[in-house]
Amino acid sequence: MTNQTEIRPMLALPTALFEAITKDSKKADERAKSKASVLTLFRKHKYLWTDLKSPKSKESTCTPELWDSTKSAIVLSWSDADQVVWNTPTKELNDSDTLYKRETLQQSRMGGRISDYCKALKKDQVPKKDPVSHSDIEKIAIAIQTARDLIQETEEEMDFDASEAAESLRLILEDMGIDS
């Protein structure tokens, strides 16, 4: 497997992938099917989930050219009016168009789409951590240790001697062969 911190020398998306992203962004009705075809192409071309992280991100393996190409594919799916707003320098936009560009176009429509692809690839490529399973004895020991810690840390007034109770729990853990 490729080292995920290594920048891969991809300058732009392959045409088929570029067109698939554009089509995916246009067709909300067929979103699931279209997204699956885009993800299939990402896998076919051996893209990593980190190839869809901004080049500014520490975990990214994406080149600026690949990032721009991916964003361009999405922008082409937008209406002409949205493309004009996107391509207009922010300084030239009025306040409402600037807000629309940042919140709707950049964060929601573009960022959301790239994030969807990234998460789907990450789910495939990053192994899930196996949940830690404890024996019944280990579960009891964890519960006793938790109770002991709570008794020692509480500032509430109790109807019993907290230090004596904590010591009793420590002795139980010791009898179980667990260092506390």
C-alpha positions in Angstrom: 0.0 0.0 0.0 1.2 3.5 -0.7 2.4 5.6 2.2 -0.5 7.9 2.9 1.8 10.9 3.6 3.5 10.6 0.2 2.2 13.1 -2.4 1.2 11.3 -5.5 2.1 12.9 -8.8 -1.5 13.1 -10.2 -2.0 16.4 -12.0 -5.7 16.1 -12.8 -8.5 13.7 -12.7 -8.8 11.2 -15.6 -11.6 12.3 -18.0 -13.9 9.4 -17.1 -13.7 10.2 -13.4 -14.0 14.0 -14.1 -17.2 13.4 -16.1 -18.6 10.9 -13.5 -18.1 13.5 -10.7 -19.9 16.1 -12.8 -22.8 13.7 -13.6 -23.0 12.7 -9.9 -23.3 16.3 -8.8 -26.0 17.0 -11.4 -28.3 14.1 -10.7 -29.8 14.3 -7.2 -32.6 11.8 -8.1 -30.1 9.1 -9.0 -27.6 10.1 -6.3 -27.0 6.7 -4.8 -26.4 4.9 -8.1 -24.3 7.8 -9.5 -22.2 8.1 -6.3 -21.6 4.3 -6.5 -20.2 4.7 -10.0 -18.0 7.6 -9.0 -16.7 5.5 -6.1 -16.1 2.5 -8.4 -14.0 4.8 -10.6 -12.0 6.2 -7.7 -11.3 2.6 -6.6 -10.4 1.5 -10.2 -7.9 4.4 -10.5 -6.5 3.5 -7.0 -7.3 6.7 -5.3 -6.8 6.9 -1.6 -9.3 8.6 0.7 -6.5 11.0 1.6 -6.4 12.0 -2.1 -9.7 13.8 -1.4 -8.4 15.8 1.5 -7.4 19.4 0.9 -3.7 19.7 0.1 -3.6 22.0 3.1 -4.5 19.2 5.4 -1.7 17.3 7.2 -3.1 13.9 6.2 -3.6 14.8 2.5 -1.9 13.1 -0.4 -3.7 15.3 -2.8 -1.9 17.7 -5.1 -3.2 21.2 -5.7 -3.9 20.2 -9.3 -5.9 17.2 -8.3 -7.8 19.3 -5.7 -8.6 21.9 -8.3 -9.7 19.3 -10.9 -12.0 17.7 -8.4 -13.6 21.0 -7.5 -13.9 21.9 -11.1 -15.8 18.7 -11.9 -18.3 19.6 -9.2 -18.7 23.2 -10.3 -19.6 22.1 -13.8 -22.7 20.4 -12.4 -24.0 23.7 -11.0 -26.3 26.1 -12.8 -24.8 28.9 -14.9 -25.8 31.4 -12.2 -24.0 29.5 -9.5 -20.9 29.1 -11.7 -20.8 32.9 -12.2 -21.0 33.5 -8.4 -18.3 30.8 -7.9 -16.0 32.2 -10.5 -16.4 35.9 -9.4 -13.7 37.1 -7.0 -15.3 37.4 -3.5 -14.2 41.1 -3.3 -16.5 41.8 -6.3 -19.6 40.1 -4.8 -22.2 41.8 -2.6 -22.6 40.6 1.0 -25.4 38.1 0.3 -23.6 36.6 -2.7 -20.4 36.3 -0.7 -22.4 34.5 2.1 -24.1 32.3 -0.5 -20.7 31.4 -2.1 -19.1 30.5 1.2 -21.9 28.7 3.0 -24.0 27.1 0.2 -21.6 26.6 -2.7 -18.3 26.1 -1.0 -19.2 24.4 2.3 -22.4 22.6 1.5 -22.5 21.7 -2.1 -18.8 21.3 -2.8 -17.3 20.4 0.6 -20.2 18.0 1.3 -19.8 16.2 -2.0 -16.0 15.8 -1.6 -16.5 14.8 2.0 -19.0 12.1 0.9 -16.5 10.6 -1.5 -13.7 10.8 1.0 -15.7 9.1 3.8 -16.8 6.3 1.6 -13.3 5.6 0.4 -12.0 5.8 4.0 -14.6 3.3 5.1 -13.2 0.9 2.5 -9.5 1.6 3.1 -9.1 2.1 6.9 -9.6 -1.1 8.9 -12.1 -0.9 11.7 -10.8 -1.3 15.2 -12.0 -4.4 16.8 -14.0 -3.6 20.0 -12.2 -4.7 23.1 -14.0 -7.6 24.7 -13.6 -8.2 28.4 -14.3 -11.3 30.4 -16.8 -11.1 33.1 -14.1 -10.9 35.7 -12.5 -8.0 33.9 -15.9 -6.2 33.7 -16.3 -6.6 37.4 -12.8 -5.3 38.1 -13.4 -2.3 35.8 -16.7 -1.5 37.7 -15.0 -1.9 41.1 -12.2 0.4 40.0 -14.6 3.0 38.7 -16.6 2.9 41.9 -13.3 3.3 43.9 -12.3 6.3 41.8 -15.7 7.9 42.2 -15.6 7.4 46.0 -12.1 9.0 46.2 -13.0 11.9 43.9 -16.4 12.9 45.2 -16.8 16.0 47.3 -20.3 15.1 48.4 -21.0 14.1 51.9 -21.6 10.4 52.3 -23.3 8.3 55.0 -20.2 6.1 55.2 -16.4 6.5 55.6 -15.2 7.1 52.0 -11.6 6.2 52.7 -12.6 2.9 54.3 -14.9 2.1 51.4 -12.2 2.9 48.9 -9.8 0.7 50.8 -12.2 -2.2 50.9 -12.6 -1.9 47.1 -8.8 -1.9 46.7 -8.6 -5.1 48.7 -11.2 -6.7 46.6 -9.2 -5.8 43.5 -6.1 -7.1 45.2 -7.8 -10.5 45.9 -8.8 -10.6 42.3 -5.1 -10.3 41.4 -5.5 -6.8 39.9 -3.1 -4.0 40.8 -4.9 -0.8 41.5 
